[in-house]
């Protein structure tokens, strides 16, 4: 018996990284998964983004746990497309009980970036995409009428201005992740009467392809002061996806049934510096 038996979880950015880790962790607890990812490149993002092959690996991992999964490609910036794939998945798996708005980009390090377009893209993915994800998943959750749990992926940069650079990428990332906190708090108030809990999670650097790639590593190497501002308190350079997934699994379980409106750091002490 798992903590999430009979639940259906909608997860964006599910093809790899934290999203895949969340899908596997929740499936281990008995949840069925709606896995959504863009599986394409955004031209302001210099590092390679997810592929259809990545999403297929997530499907295989969940199915190996004998859980059901419906996977679809959609851009979280496209409200209509996202709602369409979620509605189709709900028709197969049943109403959504859990929403993990996880999809995000960190486009720092591009050469000769278009700062205006970069700022727009990162805010649209990391903030508008979160709004779209919740609004795509919430209708079936509310119609079911049995409560639910939502976790919005923010960042330590959603709690701190450390590392500000005046660039479209850096400013957009921090601003969007702060904006996620505002959405979380307004959603928590909106949905509390329906017993739907909403929280945000704030990881420090996580060992995923969004962080561990030559583009970002070169950027940090060329800007040592920035790297120094993003250090953890505990003696670890970064955490693993499972560290975030374990916290998410707790937040969406009945063990956290009265936890809502919370900004939960999983940050090796970053916020305490």
C-alpha positions in Angstrom: 0.0 0.0 0.0 1.3 3.4 -1.0 0.5 6.8 0.4 -1.0 7.9 -3.0 -2.9 4.8 -4.0 -5.7 5.7 -6.4 -4.4 9.2 -7.0 -3.7 10.8 -10.4 -0.9 13.3 -10.6 -0.4 15.9 -13.3 3.3 16.7 -13.7 4.8 19.2 -16.2 8.5 19.1 -17.2 8.2 15.4 -16.7 10.6 14.2 -19.4 13.7 14.4 -17.3 15.3 16.0 -14.2 13.1 16.8 -11.3 9.9 16.1 -13.2 10.9 12.6 -14.0 12.1 12.0 -10.5 8.7 13.3 -9.2 6.8 11.0 -11.5 8.8 7.9 -10.4 8.6 8.9 -6.7 4.8 9.4 -6.8 4.3 6.2 -8.8 6.2 4.4 -6.1 3.6 5.6 -3.7 0.8 4.3 -6.0 -0.1 7.3 -8.1 -0.9 7.2 -11.8 0.8 9.9 -13.8 -0.1 12.5 -16.5 3.4 13.5 -17.8 3.7 16.6 -19.9 6.8 18.2 -21.4 7.6 20.4 -24.4 10.2 18.0 -25.8 11.5 20.7 -28.0 14.0 23.6 -27.9 13.2 27.2 -27.0 15.5 29.4 -29.0 16.6 31.6 -26.1 17.7 28.6 -24.1 21.3 27.7 -25.0 21.5 24.2 -23.3 19.8 21.2 -24.9 16.2 20.8 -23.7 14.2 17.6 -23.4 13.4 15.3 -26.2 10.7 12.8 -27.0 13.2 10.1 -26.1 13.5 11.6 -22.6 9.7 11.5 -22.2 9.7 7.9 -23.4 12.2 7.0 -20.6 9.9 8.5 -18.0 7.0 6.4 -19.4 9.1 3.3 -19.2 10.2 4.1 -15.6 6.6 4.6 -14.4 5.2 1.5 -16.2 8.0 -0.6 -14.7 6.4 0.2 -11.3 3.1 -1.2 -12.6 1.4 2.3 -12.7 -0.5 3.9 -15.5 0.9 6.9 -17.3 -0.3 9.1 -20.1 2.5 11.2 -21.6 2.0 14.1 -24.0 4.0 16.9 -25.5 2.8 20.5 -24.9 4.3 23.9 -24.2 3.1 25.1 -20.8 2.9 28.6 -22.4 0.1 27.4 -24.6 -3.0 27.4 -22.4 -5.3 25.7 -25.0 -2.9 23.0 -25.9 -2.1 22.2 -22.2 -5.8 22.0 -21.3 -6.4 19.7 -24.3 -3.8 17.1 -23.4 -4.8 17.2 -19.7 -8.5 16.7 -20.6 -7.6 13.8 -22.9 -5.5 12.2 -20.1 -8.3 12.7 -17.5 -10.7 10.8 -19.8 -8.3 7.8 -19.6 -7.0 8.0 -16.0 -9.7 9.8 -14.1 -9.7 13.2 -12.4 -6.6 14.9 -11.2 -5.8 14.7 -7.5 -2.3 16.2 -7.5 -0.7 19.0 -9.6 3.0 19.5 -9.8 3.7 22.6 -11.8 7.4 21.8 -12.4 8.3 22.9 -15.9 10.9 25.7 -16.0 13.9 27.1 -17.9 17.1 28.8 -16.7 18.6 30.4 -19.9 21.7 32.0 -18.4 24.9 31.7 -20.4 23.7 32.2 -24.0 26.1 34.1 -26.2 24.8 37.5 -27.4 21.3 37.0 -26.0 18.3 39.0 -26.9 17.7 40.2 -23.4 14.1 41.3 -24.0 13.0 38.0 -25.6 14.9 36.0 -23.0 13.2 37.8 -20.1 9.8 37.2 -21.8 10.5 33.5 -22.4 11.6 32.7 -18.9 8.7 34.6 -17.3 6.2 33.0 -19.6 7.5 29.5 -19.0 8.3 29.7 -15.3 5.3 31.9 -14.2 2.6 32.0 -16.9 3.2 28.2 -17.4 2.5 27.6 -13.8 -0.8 29.5 -14.0 -1.7 27.5 -17.1 -0.8 24.2 -15.5 -3.0 24.8 -12.4 -5.9 26.0 -14.5 -5.6 22.9 -16.8 -5.6 20.5 -13.9 -8.0 22.1 -11.5 -11.4 21.6 -13.2 -11.5 17.8 -12.8 -10.1 18.1 -9.3 -12.8 20.5 -8.2 -15.5 18.4 -10.0 -14.4 15.3 -8.1 -14.9 17.3 -4.9 -12.5 15.3 -2.7 -9.8 17.9 -2.1 -6.4 17.7 -3.6 -2.8 18.9 -3.4 -0.8 21.3 -5.6 2.9 22.0 -5.5 4.5 24.8 -7.5 8.2 24.6 -8.2 9.9 27.8 -7.3 13.6 28.1 -6.3 15.9 29.6 -3.7 15.8 32.5 -6.2 12.1 32.8 -5.4 13.1 33.7 -1.8 16.3 35.7 -2.4 17.8 38.3 -4.8 21.3 36.9 -4.4 23.1 36.6 -7.7 21.2 39.4 -9.5 22.9 40.3 -12.8 20.7 42.8 -14.6 20.2 40.4 -17.5 17.0 39.1 -19.1 17.9 35.6 -18.0 18.9 36.3 -14.4 16.2 38.9 -13.7 13.5 36.9 -15.4 14.4 33.8 -13.5 14.4 35.5 -10.1 11.3 37.5 -10.9 9.3 34.5 -12.2 10.3 32.3 -9.2 9.2 35.1 -6.8 5.9 35.3 -8.8 5.3 31.6 -8.3 5.1 32.4 -4.5 2.4 35.0 -5.2 0.5 32.5 -7.3 0.9 29.9 -4.6 -0.6 32.2 -1.9 -3.5 33.3 -4.0 -4.3 29.8 -5.1 -4.1 28.6 -1.5 -6.7 31.2 -0.5 -8.9 30.5 -3.6 -8.9 26.7 -3.2 -8.9 26.2 0.6 -12.8 26.0 0.7 -12.6 23.0 -1.6 -9.9 21.4 0.7 -7.3 21.8 -2.0 -3.9 22.5 -0.5 -1.3 24.6 -2.4 2.4 25.0 -1.5 5.6 26.0 -3.2 8.9 24.2 -3.1 12.3 26.0 -3.2 15.3 23.9 -4.2 18.8 25.0 -4.3 20.9 23.9 -7.3 19.8 20.4 -8.4 21.9 17.9 -10.3 19.9 18.0 -13.5 20.6 18.9 -17.1 19.2 22.4 -16.5 22.1 23.1 -14.1 24.8 20.6 -15.0 25.5 21.5 -18.6 28.5 23.2 -20.3 26.7 26.4 -21.0 25.8 27.2 -17.4 29.0 25.8 -16.0 31.0 28.1 -18.3 28.8 31.1 -17.3 29.4 30.4 -13.6 33.1 29.9 -14.2 33.3 33.3 -16.0 31.3 35.0 -13.2 32.9 33.7 -10.0 31.2 36.3 -7.8 27.8 35.0 -9.0 28.8 31.4 -8.1 30.0 32.6 -4.7 26.6 34.2 -4.0 24.8 30.9 -4.8 26.6 28.7 -2.2 24.8 26.4 0.2 25.3 26.4 3.9 25.8 22.6 4.1 28.9 21.3 2.5 27.3 20.1 -0.7 27.5 21.8 -4.1 24.1 20.7 -5.2 21.3 18.3 -4.2 19.8 15.4 -6.1 16.4 15.3 -7.7 15.2 12.6 -5.3 15.8 15.1 -2.4 13.2 17.4 -3.9 10.9 14.5 -4.9 10.8 13.1 -1.3 9.7 16.5 -0.1 7.1 16.8 -2.8 5.8 13.3 -2.0 5.3 14.3 1.6 3.6 17.6 0.7 1.0 15.9 -1.5 0.3 13.1 1.0 -2.1 13.0 3.9 0.8 13.3 6.2 0.8 17.0 5.2 -3.0 17.3 5.2 -3.1 20.6 7.0 0.0 22.1 5.3 -1.0 24.8 2.8 0.3 28.2 1.8 3.9 27.2 2.7 7.2 28.0 1.0 9.3 24.9 1.7 13.0 25.2 1.0 14.9 22.1 0.1 18.1 24.0 -0.1 21.0 22.6 2.0 20.7 25.8 4.1 21.0 28.3 1.3 18.2 30.5 2.7 19.8 30.6 6.1 23.1 32.2 4.9 
